[in-house]
Amino acid sequence: MNVFYSKFIISFCVSLLFLATNTFGLHKYHTSLTRIDYNKQENLLEITMKVFAHDLFPTLEKRHGKKIDLEHTKDIDKILADYINEKFTIKTKSGENKTLKFLGKEHETDVIYLYSEVSFEGDLEGAEIKNSLFFESFDEQVNLLTIRYGEKKSDLVFKVGDNFKTITNNKKKTAK
């Protein structure tokens, strides 16, 4: 096969790929990962949320009508705390809504870690959680949640349209 023909085929394939991705769009995945650890000695749920900047910033900017920057936006911690408390809800077995205390954030390239805690006494099993982070922005958003309490572990998956889910022991806790 001659060099000209090879270059033509490669150029044609690249052009076709470019046309297809621009015409049909690449499917973006929108996911958050949350881990909750129950600290029985302190009666606290320690919550770590891993979210992506390409999900967080457009959502907050749309809500607040301004550019959001973790380092320069005034009251960014309050903005984050309000959003998390609106979209992430924990209810005790008796139906009491718990308010999360926002502790801080870390930004690593395109990932943002959000840290919160909430006081929680009693058995976590049977409590309810709702995680609707970014549901208002992305129809394909999926929020994964792992809860570790004592020797128990519960995994929950939230998709757009989901409501509260009950914490049940669905797995034996494995090594951290």
C-alpha positions in Angstrom: 0.0 0.0 0.0 1.5 3.4 -0.9 2.1 6.1 1.6 -0.4 8.5 0.0 -3.2 5.9 0.2 -2.4 5.2 3.9 -2.5 8.8 4.8 -5.8 9.3 3.0 -7.4 6.3 4.8 -6.1 7.6 8.2 -7.3 11.2 7.4 -10.7 9.8 6.3 -11.1 7.8 9.5 -10.2 10.7 11.7 -12.6 13.0 9.8 -15.3 10.4 10.1 -14.7 10.1 13.9 -14.7 13.9 14.3 -17.9 14.2 12.3 -19.6 11.4 14.3 -18.6 12.9 17.7 -19.7 16.4 16.8 -23.0 15.2 15.2 -24.1 12.8 17.9 -22.1 14.1 20.8 -19.9 12.1 23.1 -21.8 10.7 26.1 -20.6 12.2 29.3 -20.8 10.4 32.5 -21.8 12.3 35.6 -21.1 10.5 38.9 -20.4 11.3 42.5 -19.0 9.0 45.1 -19.8 9.3 48.8 -18.5 7.4 51.7 -20.0 7.6 55.2 -18.2 6.1 58.1 -19.9 5.8 61.5 -17.7 6.9 64.3 -19.5 5.2 67.3 -17.2 6.7 69.9 -18.1 10.3 68.8 -21.6 9.4 67.6 -20.8 11.0 64.2 -21.3 10.1 60.6 -18.1 11.2 58.8 -19.0 12.0 55.2 -16.6 12.3 52.2 -18.1 13.3 48.9 -16.0 13.0 45.7 -17.5 15.1 43.0 -16.2 16.3 39.6 -15.5 20.0 38.9 -17.3 19.7 35.5 -20.4 18.8 37.4 -20.1 21.0 40.5 -19.2 24.4 38.9 -21.9 24.6 36.2 -24.5 23.5 38.7 -23.6 26.1 41.3 -23.0 28.8 38.7 -26.5 28.2 37.3 -28.1 28.4 40.8 -26.2 31.6 41.8 -26.0 33.3 38.4 -22.3 34.0 38.7 -18.9 32.4 38.1 -18.0 30.1 41.0 -14.4 29.6 42.0 -13.3 27.6 45.1 -10.5 30.1 46.0 -12.1 33.4 45.1 -15.8 33.2 45.5 -16.9 34.9 48.6 -18.8 32.6 51.0 -17.9 29.5 49.0 -18.1 27.3 52.1 -21.7 28.5 52.8 -22.6 28.0 49.1 -21.3 24.4 49.3 -22.9 23.7 52.7 -26.3 25.0 51.6 -26.2 22.9 48.4 -25.1 19.8 50.2 -27.8 20.1 52.9 -30.4 20.7 50.2 -29.4 17.7 48.0 -28.1 15.2 50.6 -30.5 14.3 53.3 -30.2 11.8 56.2 -33.2 10.8 58.2 -33.2 8.8 61.4 -35.5 5.8 61.9 -38.0 8.2 63.6 -38.0 10.5 60.6 -35.8 13.3 62.0 -33.9 15.1 59.3 -30.2 15.6 60.2 -28.4 18.7 59.2 -24.8 18.2 58.0 -22.0 20.3 59.3 -19.7 21.3 56.4 -16.1 20.9 57.4 -14.2 21.8 54.2 -13.0 20.9 50.8 -10.0 19.8 48.8 -9.5 20.4 45.0 -7.3 18.0 43.0 -7.2 18.8 39.3 -10.8 17.9 38.2 -11.9 16.2 41.5 -13.3 18.0 44.5 -13.6 16.3 47.9 -16.3 17.7 50.2 -16.1 16.9 53.9 -19.1 16.9 56.3 -20.2 15.3 59.5 -23.5 14.9 61.4 -24.2 13.7 64.9 -26.0 10.4 64.9 -26.9 8.2 67.8 -28.4 4.7 67.7 -28.5 2.1 65.0 -27.8 3.3 61.5 -29.6 0.4 59.9 -33.2 1.5 59.0 -32.3 5.2 58.7 -32.9 6.7 55.3 -30.7 8.7 52.9 -31.4 10.7 49.8 -28.6 11.8 47.5 -29.8 14.0 44.6 -26.5 15.9 43.9 -26.6 17.4 40.4 -29.9 15.7 39.5 -31.2 19.2 38.4 -28.3 19.5 35.9 -27.7 16.0 34.4 -30.4 13.4 33.5 -27.7 10.7 33.5 -26.3 11.6 36.9 -25.5 8.6 39.2 -24.6 9.0 42.8 -22.9 6.0 44.5 -22.9 5.8 48.3 -21.0 3.4 50.6 -21.8 3.4 54.3 -19.7 1.6 56.9 -21.0 1.1 60.4 -19.6 -1.4 62.8 -18.9 -4.6 61.0 -21.6 -3.8 58.4 -21.6 -2.1 55.0 -24.3 -0.8 52.8 -24.0 0.3 49.2 -26.7 2.5 47.6 -27.1 3.8 44.1 -29.1 7.0 43.4 -30.3 7.9 39.9 -32.5 10.8 38.8 -36.0 10.2 40.1 -34.9 8.2 43.1 -36.2 9.2 46.5 -35.1 8.1 50.0 -33.5 4.7 50.4 -33.2 2.7 53.5 -29.8 1.7 54.9 -29.6 -2.0 55.2 -26.7 -4.3 55.7 -26.1 -5.7 52.2 -22.4 -6.6 52.6 -20.0 -7.6 55.2 -17.4 -4.9 55.8 -14.1 -5.6 54.2 -10.7 -4.1 54.7 -10.5 -0.3 54.5 
